[in-house]
Amino acid sequence: MESNESKSGKTFFPSGAIAFFILLLLLYALIWFTLYWIMIVRS
């Protein structure tokens, strides 16, 4: 009972999932800016 109460009292925070999502956003931004830069250079 005591361990169950302490687990329910602690709020779950998906730090790993949030870090993975931020990493995907950074990767997407890097690809987008690379393509954007290539189009600027070609024009």
C-alpha positions as CSV (number, residue, x, y, z in Angstrom):
1,M,0.0,0.0,0.0
2,E,2.7,2.5,0.9
3,S,4.7,2.0,-2.2
4,N,1.6,2.3,-4.4
5,E,0.7,5.6,-2.7
6,S,4.2,7.0,-3.3
7,K,4.1,6.0,-7.0
8,S,0.7,7.6,-7.6
9,G,1.8,10.7,-5.7
10,K,4.8,11.1,-8.0
11,T,3.8,12.6,-11.4
12,F,5.2,10.8,-14.4
13,F,7.3,13.0,-16.7
14,P,8.4,11.4,-20.1
15,S,11.7,13.1,-20.3
16,G,13.1,10.6,-22.7
17,A,10.2,11.0,-25.1
18,I,10.4,14.8,-25.0
19,A,14.2,14.7,-25.6
20,F,13.6,12.4,-28.6
21,F,11.0,14.7,-29.9
22,I,13.3,17.8,-29.6
23,L,16.0,15.8,-31.3
24,L,13.7,15.0,-34.2
25,L,12.7,18.7,-34.5
26,L,16.4,19.7,-34.6
27,L,17.2,17.2,-37.2
28,Y,14.2,18.3,-39.3
29,A,15.2,22.0,-39.0
30,L,18.8,21.1,-40.0
31,I,17.6,19.3,-43.2
32,W,15.2,22.2,-44.0
33,F,17.8,24.9,-43.6
34,T,20.3,22.9,-45.7
35,L,17.8,22.5,-48.5
36,Y,16.8,26.2,-48.1
37,W,20.5,27.2,-48.3
38,I,21.1,25.1,-51.4
39,M,18.1,26.7,-53.2
40,I,19.4,30.2,-52.3
41,V,22.9,29.3,-53.6
42,R,21.5,28.0,-56.9
43,S,19.3,31.0,-57.6
